[in-house]
Amino acid sequence: MKTYLKNLVEINESKQSRRFAYFIQFLIIFSVITFSIETLPDLKPQTRVVLNAIEAFCVVVFTFEYVARIYVADSKPKFIFSFFGIVDFLAILPFYLSFGIDLRSLRLLRMFRLFRLFKLVRYNKAMRHFANAMKSAKEQIVLFMIITLMLIYFTAVGIYYFENEAQPEHFSSVFSSLWWSIVTLTTVGYGDVYPITVGGRVFTFFMLLIGLGIVAIPTGIISSSLTKAVEPHDEEKEDKLK
């Protein structure tokens, strides 16, 4: 029984594994669509009954998958606290909590249903390559995030000193200047807050140049890691063709 379940839920080349994977992917997408339909106003009671039945069926299947994966895992604690283990758990958590809690008052918990989308990473090769790329580049990404946070704080302090006297309503403190720093360094530039002093505008010019680099750097890091993650797979395909 354990061997059968292991071959069923774990990704391999067998027909039953592929069929189960396709079935789970279909349910993930279908459940996300029904989740979106639930947000439509003025739905008929009959429609809500059908949507609730679909949700219940999806959760039963996802629960079976989650329990089966725990059962066949070589190290159960390792799987439970792994990325996919946590995603699988959060994907079914809102449904069971709804029996004891009115989720209308805790909308954030209902959003956990969207974690089902992350389950697709397990079944899609391209997404798995991307996940492997993110893992291999995690140190560079963490370093980049730390530098970015430092720059955001530095620019918030800088613009505060340049613009505080001219625009005390927008730059009343370093904390209120953080919003400007974020939208400037990410080059979003909503335009609701902008510098009016000469010093502030010159400062902003240099910050925009830095912001362009902030947008480009993670793209380069992830692209490089993604290339390295795909290369072994391409080599395997070439060996099979030979």
N, C-alpha and C positions, 0 to 999 in steps of 0.2 A: 504493500500500500504506500509506504513512504517513498519507495523508488518511483512508483507511478506518479505520485504528486510532485516529486522533484523534477521528473522529466516534463511534467505538465506546466508548472509555474515558472521554472527557470528557462531562460532563453537558450535554445539550441536549434539544431537543424531538423528535428523530428516534425512530422506533420501535426501531431497533436499539440506540440508546443507553439508552432506557428499559428494554428487555428485559434488557440486560447489567447495568444498575444493579439491577434486581429480582433477577436471578440472584446477583449478588455479595452483596446483602443477605441473601438466603436462605442462602447458604453461610456467611456470618458468624454468623448466629444458629444454624444447624445445627452448625457447628464448636464453638461455645461450649457447646451442649447436650451434644455428644459428649465434650467436655473434662470436663464435670461428671460424666458417666456413668463416665468412666475412674477417677474417685476412689472409686467404689463398691467395697467390699471383696468378696473372693471371686468376682470375675468369672471366667467360664469362659474358657479359652484361645481358643476359637473366637470368643467375643465380642470379645476384645481384638484378634484378627486383623482382624475387621470394622472395629472402631474405628480401628485403625492404617491400614487401607486408606482409610477416609473422610478421615482426617487428611491422608494423602498426596495424595489427590485435591484437597482444599481448598487445600493448600499449592501444588500445581501451578498451580491457577487463580489464586491470589493472586500467585504469582511471575510468571505471564504478565501480569497486570494491572500489577504493579509495573514490570516491564521495559518494557511497552508505554508506560506513562506517562513513563518516562525517555526513551524513543525519540522520542515525539511532543512532548516539552516544548520550548518555545522556548529556555529556559535550563535545561539539565540540572542544573548544580550548585545552582541556586536551588530546583528541585523536590526534589532529593535531600535538601537540608538544611531543607526546609520542614516544617511541622507534619505534614502528611499524608504527605510523603515518609518521614519518620522513623517514623511510625505504620505505614506499609505495610512498611517494612523490619523493624521489630521484630515484626510479626505473623507473619513467615515465618522469622525468625532461629532460634528454638528448634528447629525441625524440622531444619534443616541442621546446627546444632551437635550434635544428637543422634547424628550419624554419627561424631563424633570424641570426644564427651564423654558420660559417663554422667550424664544429667540428673537421675537419682534423687538424686545427691549435690549437685546445684545446682538446687534446687526453684525458686529465684527466677527462673531463666531460663525455666522452664516457664510461669511466670506471665505472661511476655511475650506468650503467646498471647492473653491477655485484651485486648491492645491492638487486637485485631480489632474489638472493640466500638466503638472510636473511629473506625473506618472508616465506621461508619454515619452519622457526622456529615456526611460528604461527600455522601451520597445523600438525606438527609432535609432538606426545606426548613426545618422548624421547628428542627431541630438546627443548621442553617447560620445561621439568624437568631440563635440563642443564641450560636454561636461568634463571629459578627460583633459581637454585643453585648459579649461578653467582651473582644474586641480593642479596641473603642472605649472601654471603661471600664478598660483595663489600668492607666493611670496612677493613677486613683482607687483601684483595688484594691491596687496596690503601696503607695501611701501608707497605705491602711488597714491593710495587713499590717505595715508598719513600726511604725505607732502601736500596733497590737495586741501586737507583740513587746515594745515598750517597756513597755506596761502589764503584761504578764505578768511581766517582770523586776522592775518596780516593786512589784507585789503580792507576789512571792516574797520580796523583801527586807523588805517591811513585815511580812508574817506571820512571817517568821523572827525578827524582833526582838520581836514580841509573844508568840510561842509557844515559842521555843527553850528557855527555862528550864522551862516547864511540861510540854512534850512533846519532849524531846531525841531520842527515838527516831523521831519523825515529821518534826521540823523541825531536824535536826542541822546543816544548812547551807542556804545559799541554793539550791544545786542540788537538794537533796532537797525544797525547798519549791516548786519549779517545778511538780510534779505537782498540788499543791493549787491553784496559780494557774491552771493550764489548765482544770481541771474547774470551778473557781469562775467564771472569766470567761466560759466557754462555757455556764454555768448547767446543766452536767450533774449535778454534785454527787453523786458516787457514795456519799459518806457514810463511806468508809473512813478518811479523815483530815478532822478538823474542829477548829476552835478551841474551847478551853475557858476561856480567860481573857476578862475583860470587854472589855479593849482589843482582843483578837483578834476577838471577836464583832462589836463596833462597826465595826472595820475591814472585816470580811467583809460586813457589811450594805451599806456603801458600794460595795464591790467588786461585789456582786451587782447593784446598780443600774447600774453601769458595764457589767457583763456583758450586761444586757438590751439596751443600746445597741449593743454589739459584735455581737450576733446580728442586730439589726434593720438596721444601717447597710448591710452588703453586699447585703441583700435589696433595699433601696431603690435602691442604685447599679445593680444588675443589671436591676431592673425598668424603671428609667428608660432605660437603654441598650437594652434589649430593645424597648421601645416605639419608640424612634428607629430601630432596625434594621428593624422591621416596617413602619413608615410608608411608605417608598418602595415596598415591595412592594404595599401596599394601594392606593397611588396608581396604580401600573401597572395593577392589576386594574380600577380605576375608569375609566382611560383606554381600556382595551380594551372595556369595556362600552359606553362612549360611541361 
